[in-house]
Each structure stands twice: as C-alpha cells, then as structure tokens.
Amino acid sequence: MCSRNIKISVVLFLVLIPIFTALPHNHNLSKRSNFFDLECKGIFNKTMFFRLDRICEDCYQLFRETSIHRLCKKDCFDSKWFGECVKVLLTPSEEITNLQHFIKVVNGSPISFNMAPVT
C-alpha cells in the first residue's frame, strides 16, 4: 500500500512540475529584464518604467503594428517614435513633463528629442 502511494506521488510530481514551470513568471522580473534588454543605463524605477512602457503598449494597441512597438522602445524610449506615440495618444502637457523626467531617470541621459504636445 505504501509503495502504491509513493508511485502515485511520483507520478503527480512529474505531471505537476511542467505545469508549474509553464505558469507566467514574476511580472516584475520580466519588466526588469526588459529594462536591461533595452540597454537602459539609468535607474530602474518600476513605476516610471511601467508608465513609459505603457505608452508603447497603447500605441501598439492603436496601430497593431509590431515595428511601432519595437521602435517606440528603441534607445530606452529616447527615439522620435516614442515622441510620436505620445502625440498620437493625445497625452496632456503635464503628463509629457512627467514622461520626460521618467526617461531621464531610466535612460540615464538627457532626452534627445522633442515631445511637445500637438496644438
């Protein structure tokens, strides 16, 4: 009887391991690795990085073009494409000021493009 329970336990263990490993990984760790994948040289701030990333996600949702998603994140959000996404999403000017600060923090350098709102 004990041998049967051990066999059942081993089978369950072998079945459940792949299921647990297939579950989504920690979202925070994923975002942090994305920070390094984009070659960001500043400080990883989860809130700031998530907000910048959200601009690119929203822009992608609007156009459904994967190249826009990739170009928006180019150079750690310091590309003309990010600025264009900010404009297209009709981001308020006070939010643009925050985004510029966020880019400085996560990118580690001054912003090289203009994110002026559309008038």
LUMRONU-27433 format. One record per residue: residue number from 0; residue in three letters; x, y, z of N, C-alpha, C in turn. Coordinates in nm, 4 decimals. Example, Ala and Ser with C-alpha at 12.3 -4.5 7.8 and 13.67 -1.06 7.14 Angstrom:
% LUMRONU-27433
 seq type     n_px     n_py     n_pz    ca_px    ca_py    ca_pz     c_px     c_py     c_pz
   0  ALA   1.3190  -0.5690   0.7800   1.2300  -0.4500   0.7800   1.3200  -0.3300   0.7800
   1  SER   1.2850  -0.2250   0.7080   1.3670  -0.1060   0.7140   1.2900   0.0030   0.7870
***
This chain:
% LUMRONU-27433
 seq type     n_px     n_py     n_pz    ca_px    ca_py    ca_pz     c_px     c_py     c_pz
   0  MET   0.0828  -0.1191   0.0000   0.0000   0.0000   0.0000   0.0873   0.1256   0.0000
   1  CYS   0.1923   0.1246   0.0778   0.2827   0.2387   0.0864   0.3538   0.2597  -0.0469
   2  SER   0.3915   0.1517  -0.1114   0.4594   0.1585  -0.2403   0.3682   0.2213  -0.3460
   3  ARG   0.2415   0.1908  -0.3399   0.1445   0.2464  -0.4344   0.1308   0.3966  -0.4138
   4  ASN   0.1269   0.4421  -0.2900   0.1177   0.5851  -0.2601   0.2414   0.6603  -0.3092
   5  ILE   0.3559   0.5983  -0.2954   0.4800   0.6605  -0.3428   0.4765   0.6738  -0.4946
   6  LYS   0.4300   0.5694  -0.5626   0.4207   0.5737  -0.7089   0.3249   0.6838  -0.7539
   7  ILE   0.2120   0.6927  -0.6882   0.1138   0.7966  -0.7225   0.1735   0.9357  -0.6978
   8  SER   0.2430   0.9520  -0.5874   0.3064   1.0801  -0.5558   0.4107   1.1188  -0.6598
   9  VAL   0.4903   1.0225  -0.7017   0.5939   1.0489  -0.8018   0.5298   1.0885  -0.9345
  10  VAL   0.4243   1.0169  -0.9743   0.3563   1.0482  -1.0998   0.2955   1.1884  -1.0935
  11  LEU   0.2288   1.2204  -0.9839   0.1721   1.3544  -0.9681   0.2809   1.4612  -0.9725
  12  PHE   0.3897   1.4340  -0.9069   0.5019   1.5275  -0.9050   0.5534   1.5517  -1.0472
  13  LEU   0.5702   1.4441  -1.1233   0.6208   1.4570  -1.2597   0.5218   1.5268  -1.3524
  14  VAL   0.3941   1.5139  -1.3239   0.2919   1.5793  -1.4051   0.2808   1.7277  -1.3679
  15  LEU   0.2910   1.7581  -1.2397   0.2702   1.8959  -1.1950   0.3893   1.9877  -1.2198
  16  ILE   0.5100   1.9341  -1.2232   0.6292   2.0175  -1.2455   0.6201   2.0950  -1.3768
  17  PRO   0.5906   2.0301  -1.4897   0.5806   2.1078  -1.6147   0.4697   2.2128  -1.6109
  18  ILE   0.3623   2.1822  -1.5401   0.2526   2.2786  -1.5299   0.2984   2.4024  -1.4542
  19  PHE   0.3667   2.3841  -1.3429   0.4138   2.4984  -1.2641   0.5210   2.5781  -1.3380
  20  THR   0.6060   2.5111  -1.4116   0.7103   2.5843  -1.4848   0.6530   2.6595  -1.6035
  21  ALA   0.5360   2.6169  -1.6531   0.4733   2.6854  -1.7657   0.3947   2.8088  -1.7222
  22  LEU   0.3693   2.8234  -1.5934   0.2962   2.9398  -1.5449   0.3778   3.0653  -1.5690
  23  PRO   0.3097   3.1812  -1.5856   0.3831   3.3058  -1.6100   0.4804   3.3355  -1.4969
  24  HIS   0.5951   3.3886  -1.5355   0.6961   3.4241  -1.4368   0.6595   3.5554  -1.3693
  25  ASN   0.7326   3.5888  -1.2691   0.7108   3.7124  -1.1950   0.7150   3.8299  -1.2910
  26  HIS   0.6070   3.9076  -1.2938   0.5942   4.0212  -1.3851   0.7021   4.1258  -1.3594
  27  ASN   0.7354   4.1495  -1.2345   0.8375   4.2486  -1.2017   0.9728   4.2085  -1.2576
  28  LEU   1.0062   4.0821  -1.2473   1.1324   4.0340  -1.3010   1.1339   4.0489  -1.4523
  29  SER   1.0208   4.0231  -1.5148   1.0100   4.0373  -1.6594   1.0345   4.1814  -1.7008
  30  LYS   0.9739   4.2760  -1.6325   0.9930   4.4171  -1.6646   1.1370   4.4591  -1.6402
  31  ARG   1.1976   4.4079  -1.5350   1.3353   4.4450  -1.5056   1.4294   4.3933  -1.6144
  32  SER   1.4053   4.2708  -1.6623   1.4907   4.2191  -1.7687   1.4665   4.2982  -1.8969
  33  ASN   1.3443   4.3439  -1.9196   1.3128   4.4284  -2.0345   1.3921   4.5587  -2.0261
  34  PHE   1.4094   4.6107  -1.9061   1.4888   4.7315  -1.8817   1.6305   4.7111  -1.9333
  35  PHE   1.6893   4.5971  -1.9034   1.8251   4.5688  -1.9484   1.8288   4.5318  -2.0966
  36  ASP   1.7249   4.4666  -2.1466   1.7183   4.4331  -2.2890   1.7175   4.5596  -2.3752
  37  LEU   1.6556   4.6644  -2.3245   1.6506   4.7913  -2.3975   1.7786   4.8723  -2.3802
  38  GLU   1.8726   4.8165  -2.3052   2.0007   4.8809  -2.2766   1.9830   5.0153  -2.2061
  39  CYS   1.8871   5.0196  -2.1155   1.8680   5.1394  -2.0332   1.9851   5.1493  -1.9363
  40  LYS   2.0403   5.2671  -1.9247   2.1601   5.2845  -1.8424   2.1333   5.3659  -1.7168
  41  GLY   2.0084   5.3979  -1.6932   1.9730   5.4771  -1.5758   1.9347   5.3893  -1.4588
  42  ILE   1.8421   5.4392  -1.3815   1.7955   5.3706  -1.2612   1.6651   5.2991  -1.2930
  43  PHE   1.6557   5.1726  -1.2531   1.5300   5.1003  -1.2730   1.4320   5.1435  -1.1654
  44  ASN   1.3295   5.2131  -1.2081   1.2188   5.2507  -1.1214   1.0950   5.1868  -1.1826
  45  LYS   1.0379   5.0923  -1.1114   0.9279   5.0124  -1.1646   0.8123   5.0997  -1.2130
  46  THR   0.7737   5.1991  -1.1351   0.6605   5.2842  -1.1704   0.6895   5.3650  -1.2959
  47  MET   0.8074   5.4257  -1.3009   0.8441   5.5071  -1.4171   0.8569   5.4222  -1.5419
  48  PHE   0.9259   5.3085  -1.5290   0.9456   5.2214  -1.6441   0.8121   5.1688  -1.6953
  49  PHE   0.7229   5.1312  -1.6037   0.5925   5.0792  -1.6441   0.5142   5.1852  -1.7203
  50  ARG   0.5208   5.3107  -1.6755   0.4459   5.4183  -1.7426   0.4990   5.4415  -1.8841
  51  LEU   0.6309   5.4430  -1.9001   0.6895   5.4603  -2.0329   0.6539   5.3416  -2.1229
  52  ASP   0.6634   5.2234  -2.0671   0.6298   5.1020  -2.1410   0.4834   5.1032  -2.1824
  53  ARG   0.3980   5.1584  -2.0970   0.2540   5.1629  -2.1239   0.2236   5.2500  -2.2461
  54  ILE   0.3011   5.3573  -2.2643   0.2829   5.4422  -2.3827   0.3031   5.3580  -2.5093
  55  CYS   0.4084   5.2802  -2.5102   0.4371   5.1954  -2.6270   0.3322   5.0867  -2.6442
  56  GLU   0.2851   5.0309  -2.5343   0.1799   4.9290  -2.5418   0.0514   4.9889  -2.5993
  57  ASP   0.0143   5.1086  -2.5526  -0.1071   5.1744  -2.6023  -0.0940   5.2109  -2.7494
  58  CYS   0.0241   5.2555  -2.7885   0.0496   5.2893  -2.9285   0.0370   5.1636  -3.0148
  59  TYR   0.0917   5.0540  -2.9657   0.0788   4.9269  -3.0376  -0.0681   4.8861  -3.0500
  60  GLN  -0.1444   4.9003  -2.9420  -0.2865   4.8637  -2.9445  -0.3636   4.9482  -3.0460
  61  LEU  -0.3205   5.0717  -3.0636  -0.3873   5.1615  -3.1567  -0.3609   5.1221  -3.3020
  62  PHE  -0.2369   5.0894  -3.3344  -0.1994   5.0610  -3.4730  -0.1824   4.9129  -3.5048
  63  ARG  -0.1613   4.8309  -3.4034  -0.1397   4.6865  -3.4218  -0.0249   4.6585  -3.5183
  64  GLU   0.0812   4.7342  -3.5020   0.2000   4.7190  -3.5860   0.3189   4.6904  -3.4955
  65  THR   0.3755   4.5709  -3.5077   0.4840   4.5315  -3.4167   0.6074   4.6199  -3.4314
  66  SER   0.6321   4.6710  -3.5508   0.7502   4.7566  -3.5681   0.7353   4.8857  -3.4885
  67  ILE   0.6142   4.9382  -3.4775   0.5924   5.0591  -3.3969   0.6219   5.0296  -3.2506
  68  HIS   0.5800   4.9143  -3.2046   0.6047   4.8753  -3.0656   0.7539   4.8691  -3.0367
  69  ARG   0.8284   4.8095  -3.1275   0.9737   4.7968  -3.1113   1.0422   4.9327  -3.1231
  70  LEU   1.0042   5.0122  -3.2220   1.0670   5.1426  -3.2434   1.0354   5.2406  -3.1310
  71  CYS   0.9182   5.2288  -3.0728   0.8794   5.3163  -2.9616   0.9733   5.2973  -2.8423
  72  LYS   1.0153   5.1741  -2.8193   1.1026   5.1432  -2.7058   1.2511   5.1617  -2.7382
  73  LYS   1.2809   5.1872  -2.8641   1.4201   5.1973  -2.9094   1.4976   5.2997  -2.8269
  74  ASP   1.6228   5.2702  -2.8011   1.7121   5.3581  -2.7235   1.6535   5.3922  -2.5869
  75  CYS   1.5897   5.2941  -2.5264   1.5303   5.3121  -2.3928   1.4320   5.4296  -2.3935
  76  PHE   1.3390   5.4276  -2.4880   1.2312   5.5262  -2.5025   1.2804   5.6626  -2.5511
  77  ASP   1.4042   5.6726  -2.5942   1.4583   5.8005  -2.6401   1.4696   5.8003  -2.7923
  78  SER   1.3544   5.7878  -2.8565   1.3518   5.7893  -3.0028   1.2374   5.8788  -3.0483
  79  LYS   1.2441   5.9200  -3.1722   1.1362   6.0040  -3.2246   1.0040   5.9282  -3.2242
  80  TRP   1.0119   5.7958  -3.2328   0.8905   5.7139  -3.2353   0.8148   5.7227  -3.1038
  81  PHE   0.8881   5.7250  -2.9926   0.8210   5.7396  -2.8635   0.7481   5.8742  -2.8594
  82  GLY   0.8165   5.9792  -2.9043   0.7541   6.1124  -2.9090   0.6303   6.1147  -2.9960
  83  GLU   0.6361   6.0438  -3.1088   0.5198   6.0377  -3.1976   0.4044   5.9625  -3.1314
  84  CYS   0.4355   5.8566  -3.0596   0.3307   5.7823  -2.9882   0.2656   5.8713  -2.8822
  85  VAL   0.3477   5.9498  -2.8133   0.2944   6.0422  -2.7118   0.1971   6.1395  -2.7769
  86  LYS   0.2335   6.1910  -2.8938   0.1459   6.2853  -2.9653   0.0164   6.2184  -3.0102
  87  VAL   0.0295   6.1013  -3.0720  -0.0877   6.0304  -3.1250  -0.1855   5.9936  -3.0136
  88  LEU  -0.1316   5.9640  -2.8966  -0.2179   5.9264  -2.7838  -0.2768   6.0474  -2.7134
  89  LEU  -0.2501   6.1673  -2.7671  -0.3031   6.2930  -2.7133  -0.2735   6.3079  -2.5637
  90  THR  -0.1487   6.2873  -2.5300  -0.1045   6.2942  -2.3918  -0.1044   6.4402  -2.3459
  91  PRO  -0.1662   6.4699  -2.2304  -0.1683   6.6079  -2.1788  -0.0275   6.6595  -2.1499
  92  SER  -0.0087   6.7904  -2.1606   0.1246   6.8500  -2.1464   0.1858   6.8256  -2.0087
  93  GLU   0.1051   6.8233  -1.9021   0.1620   6.7965  -1.7694   0.2134   6.6524  -1.7586
  94  GLU   0.1480   6.5626  -1.8297   0.1945   6.4234  -1.8326   0.3238   6.4126  -1.9148
  95  ILE   0.3351   6.4921  -2.0201   0.4561   6.4916  -2.1025   0.5764   6.5319  -2.0180
  96  THR   0.5580   6.6317  -1.9321   0.6661   6.6736  -1.8425   0.7100   6.5576  -1.7539
  97  ASN   0.6144   6.4837  -1.7005   0.6465   6.3653  -1.6188   0.7206   6.2609  -1.7008
  98  LEU   0.6742   6.2351  -1.8226   0.7377   6.1342  -1.9077   0.8824   6.1729  -1.9395
  99  GLN   0.9059   6.3007  -1.9632   1.0419   6.3462  -1.9913   1.1328   6.3196  -1.8708
 100  HIS   1.0813   6.3457  -1.7519   1.1581   6.3174  -1.6299   1.1830   6.1669  -1.6161
 101  PHE   1.0801   6.0869  -1.6429   1.0935   5.9417  -1.6325   1.2017   5.8909  -1.7274
 102  ILE   1.2029   5.9431  -1.8500   1.3030   5.8994  -1.9476   1.4426   5.9345  -1.8983
 103  LYS   1.4578   6.0538  -1.8420   1.5892   6.0931  -1.7889   1.6364   5.9956  -1.6819
 104  VAL   1.5448   5.9534  -1.5957   1.5806   5.8637  -1.4856   1.6171   5.7250  -1.5377
 105  VAL   1.5310   5.6642  -1.6195   1.5561   5.5271  -1.6632   1.6626   5.5196  -1.7724
 106  ASN   1.6741   5.6251  -1.8521   1.7718   5.6252  -1.9599   1.9090   5.6686  -1.9105
 107  GLY   1.9119   5.7513  -1.8092   2.0401   5.7945  -1.7541   2.1066   5.9050  -1.8323
 108  SER   2.0332   5.9659  -1.9253   2.0906   6.0760  -2.0028   1.9805   6.1729  -2.0427
 109  PRO   2.0186   6.2934  -2.0840   1.9170   6.3900  -2.1294   1.8415   6.3376  -2.2509
 110  ILE   1.7219   6.3861  -2.2677   1.6359   6.3436  -2.3789   1.6845   6.4118  -2.5065
 111  SER   1.6913   6.3356  -2.6149   1.7436   6.3919  -2.7389   1.6349   6.4279  -2.8400
 112  PHE   1.5096   6.4181  -2.8041   1.4033   6.4525  -2.8980   1.3000   6.5394  -2.8278
 113  ASN   1.2140   6.6016  -2.9055   1.1121   6.6923  -2.8545   0.9787   6.6187  -2.8448
 114  MET   0.9153   6.6253  -2.7276   0.7844   6.5638  -2.7093   0.6779   6.6707  -2.6885
 115  ALA   0.6847   6.7766  -2.7646   0.5859   6.8835  -2.7492   0.4486   6.8324  -2.7895
 116  PRO   0.3452   6.8712  -2.7150   0.2102   6.8254  -2.7497   0.1625   6.8892  -2.8799
 117  VAL   0.0713   6.8231  -2.9458   0.0123   6.8763  -3.0681  -0.0825   6.9890  -3.0301
 118  THR  -0.0730   7.1013  -3.1001  -0.1611   7.2164  -3.0686  -0.2705   7.2298  -3.1683
***
